[in-house]
Amino acid sequence: MIYSIQKSVISGKVTVSGAKNSYLRLLAASILTDGDVVLYNAPTEISDGKVHLEMLKMLGKECTKIDENSIKISEPNQFKTDLIWKGRSIRNTLLILGALTTRFGSGKVPLPGGCKLGERKYDLHTYLLERLGAKVIDDGECLRTEAENGLIGTDIYLPIRSTGATENSIICGTLAKGKTTVWNPHVRPEIMDLIRMLNNMGAKIEVFGQERIEIFGVEKLKGCDHVVIPDNMEALTWLISAVITDGDLQIDNFPFEHLDVPLIYLNESGASIFRNGSSAIIRGGTPYPLEISTGPYPGINSDMQPILAVYGAVANGETRIIDLRFPGRYQYAEELEKMGLEYKIRDNMLIISGGNSFTGADVSAIDLRAGAALTLTALIANGTTKIHNAEQIERGYNRFYQKFRSLGGNIERIE
């Protein structure tokens, strides 16, 4: 798929959809029960979510779309523990494996897919499953687990604050025998959303800040209704699109409490942002250069830095970015260079010489957030920008094309 975009001003009103990074985890957690799980404010149109629903159906779930923002997951059929899947894989297969193992004592899933961001291996997931008593077999195409006596609660020591490993430890611990303690977890909004849903299903999970999470295993979980938190990455993307195009935008369902640190940087660097209840009002602004490094929540996460790089590229002066989570996650800069970006990489620092004009070009979305950065740059580029592999963007932004057009974006989708 190709997006063809011309210079535009982003204005109007938009509502932030449910968080992609929460929705996918909640779908995996639905495996833990044979009860009905209903998710409201769900980003039902993201392609990663559609893949996940098809995977659940292959395992025996029934997934029914109630309306454009709600999904019901039930289990009318005998459930399988082997996910036979020939389509595109997603990284969430690791959480599917954890859920299968803790509920049934075994599981088999294809190796994870998703964005290729540095060394995103699955050794932490193997480690936590083995700590809980499972045997993990990698045959080169699939991961398989065996835990004849079920998972047994234990201490899990995470060497880094990994979101995925924290989520999988929680999922596995809910039905494990005894107490599981996750040390050095990455406690962030999506994690708390997962915990809220699991506790509503009957799990017993307590959070002690960034030090530890304690999970007391139960025998069975029930179904529940749950409202997905808003997507902070979508909110940030629309915010920056309005600032760099000097637009006038109202963003409803804005997750202010999840974006404290990025909003401090943006408010102090020229963005005109106002709060009206749960809505953010953007009155354009004049971007100034940024100096940021990524880190665990509540800091700036790695997904945000390609978006903030575009903000810095618009500013007059030098912007410096260091990605501590995925060193070298700057491949998108090579694509932006085709449009006029001036940059250099020194050690693990991306240095952008901002304030230059951009020109439309043929570029490629190498991953989800790189694709979003390209669409933002296309808004301020002279001429036409054609973004190849635009399906990457629709993996994680709900109804992106429709929302973009409704806000005045001059965009066409070429299949």
Buried (B, 14 or more C-beta within 10 A) or exposed (E): BBBBBBBBBBBBEBBBBBBBBBBBBBBBBBBBBBBBBBBBBBBBBBBBBBBBBBBBEBBBBEBEEEEEBBBBBBBEEEBBBBBEBEEBBBBBBBBBBBBBBBBBBBBBBBBBBBBEBEEEEBEBBBBBBEBBBBEBEEEEEBBBBBBEEBBBBBEBEBEEBBBBBBBBBBBBBBBBBEBBBBBBBBBBBBBBBBBBBBBBBBBBBEBEEBEBBBBBBBEEBBBBEBBBBBBBBBBBBBBBBBBBBBBBBBBBBBBBEBBEBBBEBBEEBBBBBEEEEEBBBBBBBBBBBBEBBBBBBBBBBBBBBBBBBBBBBBBEEBBBBBBEBBBEBBBBBBBBEBBBBBBEEEEBBBBBBBBBEBEBBEBBBBBBBBBBBBBBBBBBBEEBBBBBBBBBBBBBBBBBBEBBBEBBBBBEBEE
